[in-house]
Each structure stands twice: as structure tokens, then as C-alpha cells.
Amino acid sequence: MPWTSELLAEYAVWLLERGYAKSTVDGRLSAVRVKHRERGWPVPDGVAAWYVLRGEDDTALDGVKVNSPRPRRAALQQLARNLDPARPKDARDLCLVTLGWDLHAGVREIVSLNVADVKPDPDGDRMLVRIPARADVWWPVDHDHDPVDVCPIEATQSWMGHLYAAGVVEGPLFRPVDKGDNISGTRPIAGHVSATDRLTERGVQRVWRRLAPTAGLDSFSRVGDLRWASAVDAVRNGEPMTAVLRRGGWKESGPALLKLMTLVEVSDDGCDGEDGEASGEVAV
């Protein structure tokens, strides 16, 4: 019968109590996971077992790169309050940040989105998003009003409203917008010379460098910080690590799992009180 994560952890304890080396235990745990995969069974995530081994080896985190600190979700609220969704550029920026946060998406994945990759869920009030790089999978996005200013659905609806008003019904979802609020693909825009109407990865980085200081995040120069920060936030709010990794397009084992567990551990160490609130502006 398939093993659970808890049973895998108990197996690790059993092996360690009998004097097996950590490397041997690690190999046997991997063998169990491989057998599950071969037989088509659900693969136990191994998170609990990792913590068992972590307790036996203080060097378990060696070689794991953790860029610290990272922005907290509350910073998005401050960022959102400085944006006016009635303006096309601000609506685009709010959609870019909140949708990327919800999907734990990388910059390359976000800029690859097309208008056709976003649609309402016919079975409810959710939104469905398909990221081209992740095969033909539609990821559900729920309303999120905590805080109220960073709901990814409302931000996306606002931005797409500007696109539809400008006559854009297909093609790239995220596009350059000039100071006159002219959207690329609808008319010539100032400062934009490109063979495509799609916002580039470099363009997203410029957007983030402009937005970060407005939320007190001027020390965070990489928009990629948001991806891992959102994953940590999801885990701390009770989402299973494997589900978070899957949603973020990462493998459910290996370096990504180790890095996420490390970031969560660092995040927890940086918090005070039972409510898990950070002691400063950042926790990871």
C-alpha cells in the first residue's frame, strides 16, 4: 500500500535508531519514493522525513543559496495603495504583481501570458489561468481580499478592462504602456521600439525597480524575490509544500523543495509572537 509522509518519517527514525548513516537513510527514502512513482502511487512528499534528517545533520542546509531578506505579503498592500487602477499603467502593474504572486510565477512565465490564457471559471466565481510553459494546465485563482487591495482577480479584470477598451482582445496580456497611457499594439507609444507588443523580462524588471521604493522595498532589486516570498507565504498560511511547489512550476523534490523548506525555516526564525507576525518589515 502507498506510504504517507508520516510513515516515511517514521521509517527514517527507525533506520537512524539502528545506526544507519544519514546518507544511507537518505538513499533508502529516495528508493521508496522511486518505487511509488514506478507503481503509479501518490509519492510521499518527504517533508517530515527531511526534518528528521535535518535534526541529525546541522550541515543539511549547506550549499543552499538563500537571498535574505525578502518582501512580505503585507508590502503588496502598501504597493497597491500607491497605484490607481483607473490608469492603464497602474492597472497593468497591479495585475502583474498580484497575479504573479498568486501563481508563484517566474518573470518569464508572466510575460509569456496571452489574453486567451485568462478566462472565468464556468463552475464558480474563480478565474482560470494557463501558463504556456507549464503545458495545457488551467490554474485556479481565487478572490483574495486579505488585504482587500491585492485581489488578483479584481486586478486582472481591471487591466483586461483597459485592454478591451483599447480594442485588444488577443495577443500578449502584459504590454508596454507609455506616460500618456497608450497601450502597445493599439497605437505608437513613446520610448518603445520592438518587433513585439509583449512586455519583456527586462521591462518587468524596470517596472519593479519603479514600484519597489513606493512600498518601502527599495533594497529589493530583483522582482524574482516575489516568487519565493509568495511561496513561503502560502506555506505559512497552511498550504502543503508539494501543492505550493506544483503551483509554482517547481519539481516536488530536490533543490526546490530544500530551498522552500529552508526559506520557511528562516522565515519562522524571524517572527515574533504566536500570530507569526514579522518582527520587522521583512521575515524571509
Backbone torsions as a table, in degrees:
resi	resn	phi	psi	omega
1	MET	NA	153.6	-178.8
2	PRO	-63.7	146.2	178.5
3	TRP	-89.4	151.0	172.0
4	THR	-94.8	169.7	176.4
5	SER	-61.6	-38.2	-179.3
6	GLU	-65.7	-40.4	179.5
7	LEU	-65.9	-37.5	177.4
8	LEU	-63.0	-39.4	178.4
9	ALA	-66.2	-40.8	178.1
10	GLU	-63.3	-37.0	177.4
11	TYR	-63.6	-40.8	178.3
12	ALA	-62.5	-42.3	178.2
13	VAL	-62.7	-44.3	-179.3
14	TRP	-59.3	-43.6	-179.9
15	LEU	-67.1	-43.0	-179.1
16	LEU	-64.9	-38.3	179.4
17	GLU	-64.9	-22.5	179.8
18	ARG	-95.8	11.8	171.3
19	GLY	88.7	7.5	178.5
20	TYR	-68.5	142.6	178.2
21	ALA	-67.9	153.9	-179.7
22	LYS	-56.8	-41.3	-178.9
23	SER	-63.5	-36.9	178.6
24	THR	-67.9	-43.2	178.5
25	VAL	-62.3	-43.7	179.6
26	ASP	-59.2	-42.3	179.6
27	GLY	-65.0	-39.8	-179.2
28	ARG	-69.8	-37.0	176.7
29	LEU	-64.1	-40.8	178.0
30	SER	-63.4	-38.4	179.8
31	ALA	-63.3	-39.4	178.1
32	VAL	-62.2	-44.2	-179.3
33	ARG	-65.1	-38.7	178.6
34	VAL	-63.3	-43.6	179.0
35	LYS	-60.8	-40.7	177.8
36	HIS	-61.3	-43.3	-178.7
37	ARG	-64.9	-41.8	-179.9
38	GLU	-63.2	-35.1	-177.9
39	ARG	-88.9	0.5	178.5
40	GLY	77.2	16.6	179.1
41	TRP	-86.5	159.4	172.5
42	PRO	-60.4	130.4	-177.2
43	VAL	-87.0	121.7	177.9
44	PRO	-60.5	137.5	-171.2
45	ASP	-70.7	-22.2	175.7
46	GLY	77.7	6.8	-178.7
47	VAL	-63.6	-48.4	-179.7
48	ALA	-61.9	-40.3	178.8
49	ALA	-64.5	-36.4	178.4
50	TRP	-61.0	-41.4	179.4
51	TYR	-67.0	-31.8	174.8
52	VAL	-62.0	-48.4	-179.8
53	LEU	-67.9	-34.7	178.8
54	ARG	-60.0	-37.5	179.9
55	GLY	-68.9	-21.7	-179.2
56	GLU	-93.8	-9.6	-172.8
57	ASP	-145.7	106.0	-178.6
58	ASP	-71.5	-7.4	-180.0
59	THR	-97.2	9.5	-175.4
60	ALA	-60.7	-24.9	-177.9
61	LEU	-94.5	-2.2	-179.8
62	ASP	-60.0	134.6	177.0
63	GLY	86.9	-5.8	177.2
64	VAL	-89.0	118.3	-176.6
65	LYS	-81.9	120.5	179.0
66	VAL	-124.6	107.5	176.2
67	ASN	-81.7	114.0	-173.3
68	SER	-129.2	144.9	0.9
69	PRO	-85.9	177.6	178.9
70	ARG	-132.4	157.6	-178.6
71	PRO	-68.1	145.0	174.1
72	ARG	-91.5	161.1	-177.4
73	ARG	-61.8	-34.3	-179.6
74	ALA	-58.0	-26.6	178.9
75	ALA	-65.6	-26.9	178.7
76	LEU	-64.1	-33.3	179.1
77	GLN	-63.7	-43.7	178.2
78	GLN	-63.9	-40.1	178.0
79	LEU	-62.1	-44.7	-178.0
80	ALA	-64.4	-35.9	-178.8
81	ARG	-65.7	-20.1	179.2
82	ASN	-92.2	3.4	-179.7
83	LEU	-114.5	143.1	179.7
84	ASP	-111.0	104.0	-177.3
85	PRO	-60.2	-13.3	178.0
86	ALA	-72.3	-18.5	177.8
87	ARG	-97.2	131.6	-176.8
88	PRO	-53.2	-45.1	-177.0
89	LYS	-65.1	-43.6	179.8
90	ASP	-66.6	-38.2	178.3
91	ALA	-63.1	-41.5	177.6
92	ARG	-62.7	-45.6	-177.2
93	ASP	-64.2	-40.5	179.6
94	LEU	-66.2	-41.4	177.5
95	CYS	-64.7	-43.0	-179.0
96	LEU	-57.3	-47.0	-175.8
97	VAL	-75.3	-48.1	-175.5
98	THR	-69.9	-38.6	179.4
99	LEU	-70.7	-41.0	176.8
100	GLY	-62.3	-38.4	178.3
101	TRP	-64.2	-46.9	-176.4
102	ASP	-64.2	-37.0	-176.7
103	LEU	-90.7	-2.3	-173.6
104	HIS	51.3	42.0	-171.7
105	ALA	-91.5	145.2	174.1
106	GLY	-78.0	164.9	-177.5
107	VAL	-60.3	-43.4	-179.2
108	ARG	-61.9	-36.6	179.4
109	GLU	-69.5	-40.4	-178.5
110	ILE	-64.7	-45.6	-177.6
111	VAL	-71.6	-15.7	179.5
112	SER	-80.9	-10.1	-177.5
113	LEU	-66.5	140.1	173.9
114	ASN	-111.9	164.4	178.4
115	VAL	-56.1	-38.4	-178.7
116	ALA	-70.5	-9.3	-179.5
117	ASP	-87.6	3.7	179.2
118	VAL	-126.0	128.5	179.4
119	LYS	-153.5	157.0	177.2
120	PRO	-73.4	151.5	176.8
121	ASP	-79.8	118.1	-178.2
122	PRO	-64.5	-17.9	-177.2
123	ASP	-99.1	9.4	-179.0
124	GLY	-179.7	-166.5	-178.4
125	ASP	-98.2	16.5	176.7
126	ARG	-82.5	175.2	175.8
127	MET	-119.9	147.4	178.1
128	LEU	-113.9	136.1	-179.3
129	VAL	-129.4	133.6	177.8
130	ARG	-113.4	120.8	177.6
131	ILE	-94.8	115.0	-174.8
132	PRO	-49.7	-37.6	-176.5
133	ALA	-72.9	-10.8	-177.2
134	ARG	-109.0	38.1	178.8
135	ALA	63.6	-165.3	-174.2
136	ASP	-93.7	65.1	-179.6
137	VAL	-117.0	130.3	177.4
138	TRP	-98.6	118.1	-177.0
139	TRP	-95.2	128.9	179.3
140	PRO	-74.0	140.5	175.3
141	VAL	-124.9	125.0	-177.3
142	ASP	-99.8	158.1	170.7
143	HIS	-61.0	140.6	179.7
144	ASP	-140.0	105.7	-178.1
145	HIS	-109.6	30.7	178.9
146	ASP	-131.4	91.7	-1.9
147	PRO	-77.3	163.5	-170.5
148	VAL	-64.4	-26.4	-172.5
149	ASP	-78.2	-8.9	-172.0
150	VAL	-118.0	32.9	177.4
151	CYS	-71.1	118.7	-177.0
152	PRO	-65.7	-31.4	-179.7
153	ILE	-69.4	-47.6	-179.1
154	GLU	-65.9	-36.9	177.7
155	ALA	-65.1	-41.3	179.4
156	THR	-68.2	-41.6	178.4
157	GLN	-62.4	-39.4	179.3
158	SER	-63.5	-46.5	-179.5
159	TRP	-66.5	-43.1	-179.9
160	MET	-68.0	-26.7	174.0
161	GLY	-62.3	-40.5	176.5
162	HIS	-65.9	-39.8	179.1
163	LEU	-62.6	-48.0	-179.0
164	TYR	-62.8	-39.4	179.7
165	ALA	-64.0	-28.6	178.8
166	ALA	-89.6	1.9	177.8
167	GLY	89.5	11.8	179.8
168	VAL	-91.7	114.3	179.5
169	VAL	-123.0	-0.4	178.1
170	GLU	-155.5	173.9	-179.6
171	GLY	88.8	-163.5	-174.4
172	PRO	-57.9	139.4	176.5
173	LEU	-76.2	-45.9	-178.6
174	PHE	-102.0	124.1	-173.7
175	ARG	-132.3	156.1	173.8
176	PRO	-63.2	146.0	176.3
177	VAL	-134.4	129.1	-177.8
178	ASP	-88.4	-178.9	-175.9
179	LYS	-65.7	-20.7	177.5
180	GLY	-89.0	10.1	179.7
181	ASP	63.7	29.0	173.6
182	ASN	-86.4	127.2	-177.3
183	ILE	-91.7	131.6	179.9
184	SER	-57.6	135.9	-179.3
185	GLY	99.1	-10.2	178.7
186	THR	-109.7	-28.9	177.5
187	ARG	-166.7	162.2	178.0
188	PRO	-59.8	137.9	179.5
189	ILE	-121.1	151.1	-175.7
190	ALA	-69.3	137.6	173.5
191	GLY	74.1	14.3	-178.1
192	HIS	-126.8	112.6	175.7
193	VAL	-126.1	106.6	-175.8
194	SER	-155.9	154.8	177.8
195	ALA	-80.8	-4.5	-178.8
196	THR	-133.1	155.0	176.8
197	ASP	-93.0	8.1	-177.4
198	ARG	-85.2	137.0	173.1
199	LEU	-64.9	133.9	-177.3
200	THR	-89.0	167.6	176.6
201	GLU	-60.9	-39.3	177.6
202	ARG	-65.3	-36.0	177.4
203	GLY	-63.0	-40.4	177.5
204	VAL	-63.2	-40.4	179.0
205	GLN	-62.7	-38.4	177.4
206	ARG	-65.8	-39.7	177.5
207	VAL	-59.5	-45.9	-177.9
208	TRP	-64.9	-40.2	179.3
209	ARG	-63.3	-29.0	177.3
210	ARG	-78.3	-36.4	-175.3
211	LEU	-82.0	-38.0	-171.8
212	ALA	-52.6	-46.0	-178.7
213	PRO	-62.0	-27.5	-178.4
214	THR	-69.7	-19.0	179.4
215	ALA	-110.9	16.0	-179.4
216	GLY	72.3	22.8	-177.7
217	LEU	-113.7	30.3	-175.5
218	ASP	-65.0	-16.0	178.4
219	SER	-83.7	-7.3	-179.3
220	PHE	-99.2	98.8	-172.8
221	SER	-85.3	-12.6	-175.2
222	ARG	-110.8	122.5	176.7
223	VAL	-65.3	-21.5	177.9
224	GLY	-62.3	-19.5	176.4
225	ASP	-58.3	-31.8	-177.3
226	LEU	-64.1	-34.5	-175.7
227	ARG	-62.6	-50.9	-179.3
228	TRP	-72.7	-33.9	178.2
229	ALA	-62.3	-39.7	179.3
230	SER	-67.8	-35.5	178.5
231	ALA	-66.4	-43.1	177.9
232	VAL	-62.1	-42.7	-179.9
233	ASP	-60.7	-41.1	-179.7
234	ALA	-64.7	-43.0	179.5
235	VAL	-64.5	-42.5	-179.2
236	ARG	-68.5	-18.5	176.3
237	ASN	-94.0	10.2	172.5
238	GLY	102.5	0.8	178.0
239	GLU	-74.0	137.3	176.5
240	PRO	-61.0	141.9	-178.4
241	MET	-58.7	-40.5	-178.6
242	THR	-63.8	-37.5	178.6
243	ALA	-67.0	-39.1	179.3
244	VAL	-66.0	-43.3	178.8
245	LEU	-63.3	-41.6	179.5
246	ARG	-63.7	-43.5	-179.8
247	ARG	-65.4	-33.7	-179.9
248	GLY	-83.0	0.3	178.6
249	GLY	78.4	15.2	177.6
250	TRP	-94.3	160.9	172.4
251	LYS	-71.4	147.9	-174.3
252	GLU	-81.8	4.6	176.2
253	SER	-147.1	171.1	177.5
254	GLY	88.5	-152.7	-173.0
255	PRO	-57.2	-39.4	-178.0
256	ALA	-64.0	-43.2	178.3
257	LEU	-63.1	-44.1	-179.1
258	LEU	-63.1	-42.4	-179.3
259	LYS	-65.8	-42.4	-179.5
260	LEU	-63.7	-44.1	178.6
261	MET	-61.7	-37.9	179.5
262	THR	-66.0	-44.3	-179.6
263	LEU	-64.5	-39.2	177.7
264	VAL	-64.2	-41.5	179.4
265	GLU	-63.8	-43.7	178.1
266	VAL	-64.2	-40.1	179.1
267	SER	-61.4	-46.4	180.0
268	ASP	-62.9	-37.3	179.6
269	ASP	-66.4	-23.3	-177.1
270	GLY	-95.0	13.5	-176.0
271	CYS	-112.0	155.2	177.3
272	ASP	-122.6	147.1	172.6
273	GLY	83.0	166.8	-177.2
274	GLU	-74.8	-22.8	-177.0
275	ASP	-81.7	-4.1	175.1
276	GLY	75.8	15.3	179.6
277	GLU	-73.6	143.3	-179.1
278	ALA	-69.0	149.1	-179.8
279	SER	-78.5	-15.6	176.9
280	GLY	-137.1	-158.4	-178.1
281	GLU	-73.5	-25.2	-177.4
282	VAL	-130.4	156.0	179.3
283	ALA	-127.9	-17.4	-176.6
284	VAL	-125.8	NA	NA
